[in-house]
Amino acid sequence: MNFKYINFYISIFIILVGFAVITNAEESKELLQKEKEYQQILGNLKNKSNTLQNELDFLDNQIELTNLKVSEVEKNLGQKNMLLSDLTNYIEALTKRISKIDSTMSIQNEGLKKRIIERYKSGSDLTILNLLTSGSTKTALLKLQYLQELEEQDRKILSYMKDTKADYGVQQKLIEKKKAEIEEVKKEIEKQKESLVVYQTSLNKQNEDKQYLLKLTQNDEAKYQRLLSQIQSEIDAQNIAVGIEGKEGSRVKKGDIIAYLGNTGCSTAPHLHFGYMLGSKSVDPYPYLKSGKLSWPLSSYKVTQYFGDNYSFYMRRFGVPGHNAIDLVDPSSWTGAPIRAAADGVLHYVSDAKVYCPDINNTIGKGAIVDHGGGAKSIYWHLR
């Protein structure tokens, strides 16, 4: 087995890897430039006025940026998998070659031992003396010449075997090195897979946010502005709830009727904005309702908007993590359905500080807040 072929394959492998590294570096540079451009566009849109078109432009550019990242991760993942396959195939081929060399070395070693024994027998002084005394001088000289040539060939074989063994050791070390590289590539692949899941999840959420915004506004600027006003009204209701702790009110029990379903304030249709707070922070009331710690404020209910919906829009425009409550309607009654206290506490009736949506119903939003003690409060808004 001649190792020049193995070295040739190694050289080709190194050249291909080097070419891939250069290509990837150029593509990564182009990607970074595109990312920079998108980030600049997003930065400019953040500072623009709150219009529906600017919001949609922002979401579109955000989606394009995430798509770019998804594509890059998918490409890197493909390249890592190809590299893993190449390294695996390379090691398999190299292992087979080394196995053949090992077998050849064993055969050569055994053959060399036999030849040395035969040469020793043929080349002994007694045998040569017998040949000379028997008059076969010419035959003896030819035999000596043959033995000398055989000895020279054996020396070459020994030298070759020595070199082969040295190369064998080098290739074994190379295999170990490549195996270590495979483990690193596998780790990189797992990281790329994790990144891909994160980006794809973000992309799905961004697309959902865009569709949700279009559904709420129906691509209408006036409805978009109403949405902004409605969100500000809901945030103000949360601030009011923070301020009522310790104030006098009426004691109520869990399940007591405290109000009736209405359509006051910045509301486009009768519904209940039901929030739950721990301290000064709004939390998702759904787990508490599901567990029974809180009772549903409507006997017959349907959730129309969940806590945390449209996260990025709320966070970017108002600094809060999505819709800060859940919206409920009563399928059996358009308006006027009784609203009940979700838990024992002190009841306070409150209202908006101003008319937020004069073009909708031109009313001040009416609400109720029940202080359950220990920093826990439930919020009921848009009451009749």
Stockholm file with secondary structure:
# STOCKHOLM 1.0

chainA/1-384         MNFKYINFYISIFIILVGFAVITNAEESKELLQKEKEYQQILGNLKNKSNTLQNELDFLDNQIELTNLKVSEVEKNLGQKNMLLSDLTNYIEALTKRISKIDSTMSIQNEGLKKRIIERYKSGSDLTILNLLTSGSTKTALLKLQYLQELEEQDRKILSYMKDTKADYGVQQKLIEKKKAEIEEVKKEIEKQKESLVVYQTSLNKQNEDKQYLLKLTQNDEAKYQRLLSQIQSEIDAQNIAVGIEGKEGSRVKKGDIIAYLGNTGCSTAPHLHFGYMLGSKSVDPYPYLKSGKLSWPLSSYKVTQYFGDNYSFYMRRFGVPGHNAIDLVDPSSWTGAPIRAAADGVLHYVSDAKVYCPDINNTIGKGAIVDHGGGAKSIYWHLR
#=GR chainA/1-384 SS CCHHHHHHHHHHHHHHHHHHHHHHHHHHHHHHHHHHHHHHHHHHHHTSCCCHHHHHHHHHHHHHHHHHHHHHHHHHHHHHHHHHHHHHHHHHHHHHHHHHHHHHHHHHHHHHHHHHHHHHHHTCHHHHHHHHHTTCHHHHHHHHHHHHHHHHHHHHHHHHHHHHHHHHHHHHHHHHHHHHHHHHHHHHHHHHHHHHHHHHHHHHHHHHHHHHHHHHHTTCHHHHHHHHHHHHHHHHHHHHHHHTTTCCCEEECTTCEEEEBCCCSSCSSSCEEEEEEETTEEECSHHHHHHTSSCCSSSSCEEEECTTTTHHHHHHHHSSSSCSSEEEECTTCSSCCEEECSSSEEEEEEECSSCSCTTTTCCCCEEEEEEEETTEEEEEESBC
#=GC SS_cons         CCHHHHHHHHHHHHHHHHHHHHHHHHHHHHHHHHHHHHHHHHHHHHTSCCCHHHHHHHHHHHHHHHHHHHHHHHHHHHHHHHHHHHHHHHHHHHHHHHHHHHHHHHHHHHHHHHHHHHHHHHTCHHHHHHHHHTTCHHHHHHHHHHHHHHHHHHHHHHHHHHHHHHHHHHHHHHHHHHHHHHHHHHHHHHHHHHHHHHHHHHHHHHHHHHHHHHHHHTTCHHHHHHHHHHHHHHHHHHHHHHHTTTCCCEEECTTCEEEEBCCCSSCSSSCEEEEEEETTEEECSHHHHHHTSSCCSSSSCEEEECTTTTHHHHHHHHSSSSCSSEEEECTTCSSCCEEECSSSEEEEEEECSSCSCTTTTCCCCEEEEEEEETTEEEEEESBC
//
